Amino acid sequence: MKTIPAIAFKAKNKENRYLSDGPDCGDWSDENLDVTNIEDALCLVRKDKERPTDDDVDSFFHMLQFLDWVDAMDIKEHYYPVHVDLTEAQYNVMKKRNDWGNNE
């Protein structure tokens, strides 16, 4: 089965928990809304569907600096980037939720 490589942000000091892709995706039983279902996690996926690199993660954090509603340092302090493989179904859920459009 073909998978799509991505980077998710794994919670430090928590077993199998990831940074959620926003409050609508968060697990409300967790104090930080961290999720166990990877399709509800914030993931970095390249348009060309190649494996994300350290440069992609750096670019993501650089972009966050310009947003006033998120603290990149807080993410770096409490999460670390990990490579994950998404199924086509998981990718499609994220694509629809985030309105990534048709980038085939």
Secondary structure, 3 states (H helix, E strand, C coil): CCCEEEEEEEECCCCCCECECCCCCCCCCCCCCCECCHHHECEECCCCCCCCCHHHHHHHHHHHCCCCCCCHHHHHHHEEEEEEEECHHHHHHHHHHCCCCCCC
